[in-house]
Amino acid sequence: IEYAHAEGKQWYYPGYIVQGYPKFDYKLFADKNAAELYIPEQNMWCRYVEGLMEKYK
């Protein structure tokens, strides 16, 4: 992340995560305040808040 910032990149995409699959938990998160989740049922991105992933299982 620091390298991307130094190179002038605005966005960092850590890849996907899977609810209930702890192997991907290391991606949670570089910065929770900057993280967003895609909600396919609503076809939109939402700011990450604790418990949001459980709501859309």
C-alpha positions as CSV (number, residue, x, y, z in Angstrom):
1,I,0.0,0.0,0.0
2,E,2.8,2.4,0.9
3,Y,4.5,1.7,-2.5
4,A,1.2,2.3,-4.4
5,H,0.8,5.6,-2.5
6,A,4.4,6.7,-3.3
7,E,3.7,5.9,-6.9
8,G,0.7,8.2,-6.9
9,K,-2.0,5.5,-7.0
10,Q,-5.4,6.5,-5.7
11,W,-6.9,3.1,-5.3
12,Y,-5.9,-0.2,-3.8
13,Y,-7.9,-3.3,-4.6
14,P,-7.1,-6.2,-2.2
15,G,-9.2,-8.7,-4.1
16,Y,-12.3,-10.4,-2.8
17,I,-13.2,-11.7,0.6
18,V,-15.7,-14.5,1.5
19,Q,-17.9,-14.3,4.6
20,G,-17.1,-17.1,7.0
21,Y,-13.9,-18.1,5.3
22,P,-11.1,-17.0,7.6
23,K,-8.3,-17.7,5.1
24,F,-9.1,-14.2,3.5
25,D,-9.3,-12.3,6.8
26,Y,-5.8,-10.9,6.3
27,K,-7.5,-8.6,3.8
28,L,-9.8,-7.1,6.5
29,F,-8.6,-4.4,6.1
30,A,-5.8,-2.1,5.1
31,D,-8.1,0.6,6.4
32,K,-11.6,-0.2,7.6
33,N,-12.6,3.5,7.2
34,A,-11.7,3.3,3.5
35,A,-13.1,-0.1,2.7
36,E,-16.3,-0.7,0.7
37,L,-18.4,-3.8,0.0
38,Y,-20.4,-4.5,-3.1
39,I,-24.0,-5.5,-2.4
40,P,-25.2,-7.4,-5.5
41,E,-28.8,-7.4,-4.4
42,Q,-28.8,-3.6,-4.6
43,N,-26.2,-3.3,-7.4
44,M,-24.2,-0.8,-5.3
45,W,-21.1,-0.3,-3.3
46,C,-21.4,0.6,0.4
47,R,-18.9,1.8,3.0
48,Y,-17.8,-1.0,5.2
49,V,-19.5,-1.1,8.6
50,E,-19.2,-3.9,11.1
51,G,-22.0,-6.5,10.6
52,L,-22.8,-5.5,7.0
53,M,-21.5,-8.7,5.5
54,E,-23.6,-10.8,7.8
55,K,-26.8,-8.9,6.8
56,Y,-26.3,-10.0,3.1
57,K,-25.3,-13.7,3.6
